[in-house]
Amino acid sequence: MKLHDLHPPFGSRKPRKRVGRGHGTGQGKSAGRGTKGQKKRSGGVKAPYFEGGQLPLVRRLPTLRGFSNRTRIAYQPVNVGDLAKRFAPGTEVTPETLAAAGLVRAHRPVVVLGDGKLAMALHVKAHRFSASARAQIEAAGGTAEVLPL
């Protein structure tokens, strides 16, 4: 067998169809496009979202408004009332112990808020405190230490 004897198997390669070249091509005068109308013309294919002139769905829906602040710090809130229920007096409360207690998720900033009552001394370490939470913790004899972000 020589190089010039090689050829693809019969039927595996078809000649390309040359449409729109007259009656002798076997495609007739309309080149397989049917008669008249938008889809017969060149460039007559409309975009998938085209709805025949009706206002398309993509234009009927409202656009996204506003913006997302990329520098916003999303704190996880914890109330002093929750601390009073979960921890014993004199305990050091950190974001790690809060995560272990199931109050917050680990590795995210924590803010302590002043909802509820705290009547025991706790040593609380968090990334932020509200003024009422700090006042309650210190009034009960505890400390409120701010952690760096």
C-alpha positions in Angstrom: 0.0 0.0 0.0 1.3 3.4 -1.0 0.5 6.9 0.3 -1.6 7.7 -2.8 -3.7 4.5 -2.2 -5.0 5.8 1.1 -8.6 7.2 1.1 -11.3 7.5 3.8 -14.0 4.9 3.9 -16.9 5.3 1.5 -19.7 7.5 3.0 -17.6 9.0 5.7 -17.0 12.3 3.8 -19.8 14.2 2.1 -19.3 17.1 -0.4 -20.4 20.4 1.0 -23.8 21.7 -0.2 -23.5 24.8 -2.3 -26.9 26.5 -1.9 -28.3 29.4 -3.8 -26.5 28.6 -7.1 -29.4 28.0 -9.4 -31.7 25.3 -10.6 -29.0 22.9 -11.7 -27.8 22.3 -8.1 -30.8 20.3 -7.0 -31.8 22.9 -4.4 -34.4 24.7 -6.6 -34.8 28.5 -7.0 -35.2 29.1 -3.2 -32.2 27.1 -2.1 -34.1 25.1 0.5 -35.3 28.1 2.4 -39.0 27.9 1.4 -40.8 30.9 -0.1 -40.9 34.5 1.1 -40.8 35.7 4.6 -38.2 36.9 7.1 -36.3 33.6 7.4 -35.8 33.4 3.6 -33.9 36.7 3.6 -30.2 37.0 4.3 -29.6 38.0 7.9 -33.2 37.1 8.7 -32.5 35.1 11.9 -33.6 37.0 15.0 -32.1 36.8 18.4 -33.5 34.1 20.7 -35.2 36.7 23.0 -37.0 38.3 20.1 -40.8 38.0 20.6 -42.1 39.3 17.3 -42.1 43.0 18.2 -43.7 42.5 21.6 -41.6 44.1 24.4 -39.2 41.3 25.3 -39.1 39.7 28.7 -35.5 41.0 29.2 -36.8 44.5 28.9 -40.1 44.0 30.8 -38.2 42.9 34.0 -36.9 45.6 36.3 -33.1 46.2 36.3 -30.9 45.7 39.3 -30.9 48.8 41.4 -28.5 50.0 44.1 -25.1 48.6 44.8 -23.2 46.3 47.2 -20.7 47.9 49.5 -17.5 45.9 49.0 -15.9 47.2 52.1 -18.8 46.4 54.5 -17.9 44.3 57.5 -20.6 41.8 58.2 -20.7 41.3 62.0 -22.4 38.3 63.6 -24.6 39.6 66.4 -24.7 38.1 69.9 -26.9 39.5 72.7 -25.8 39.7 76.3 -28.9 37.7 77.2 -27.6 34.8 75.2 -24.2 35.0 77.0 -26.0 34.9 80.4 -27.8 31.7 79.4 -24.8 29.8 77.9 -21.8 30.7 80.1 -20.9 30.3 83.8 -19.9 33.3 85.9 -16.2 34.3 85.5 -15.9 32.6 82.1 -13.7 34.2 79.3 -16.0 34.5 76.3 -14.2 34.7 72.9 -15.4 34.2 69.3 -14.0 30.6 69.5 -16.0 29.8 72.6 -19.1 31.4 71.0 -18.6 29.2 67.9 -18.2 26.1 70.1 -21.5 27.1 71.9 -23.2 27.4 68.5 -24.0 31.1 68.8 -21.9 32.2 65.9 -19.9 30.8 63.0 -16.1 30.6 63.4 -13.7 33.0 61.7 -16.1 35.9 61.3 -16.3 39.2 63.3 -18.6 39.3 66.3 -20.6 42.2 67.7 -22.1 42.0 71.2 -25.5 43.8 71.5 -27.3 44.8 74.7 -30.6 42.9 74.3 -31.4 40.9 77.5 -30.1 41.0 81.1 -26.6 40.1 82.3 -26.2 39.7 86.1 -22.9 37.9 86.3 -19.3 38.8 85.6 -18.0 37.7 82.2 -14.8 38.5 80.5 -16.0 39.1 76.9 -13.7 39.5 73.9 -15.3 40.5 70.6 -14.6 42.7 67.6 -17.2 45.3 68.5 -19.6 46.2 71.4 -22.7 48.3 71.5 -22.7 51.0 74.2 -25.6 49.3 76.1 -23.8 45.9 76.0 -20.5 47.4 77.3 -22.4 49.1 80.1 -24.2 45.9 81.1 -21.0 43.8 81.1 -19.1 46.3 83.1 -22.0 46.9 85.5 -22.1 43.2 86.3 -18.3 43.3 87.1 -17.0 41.9 83.9 -14.7 43.2 81.2 -15.3 44.0 77.5 -12.2 43.7 75.4 -12.2 44.8 71.7 -10.4 42.4 69.3 -8.7 43.7 66.1 -10.4 42.8 62.9 
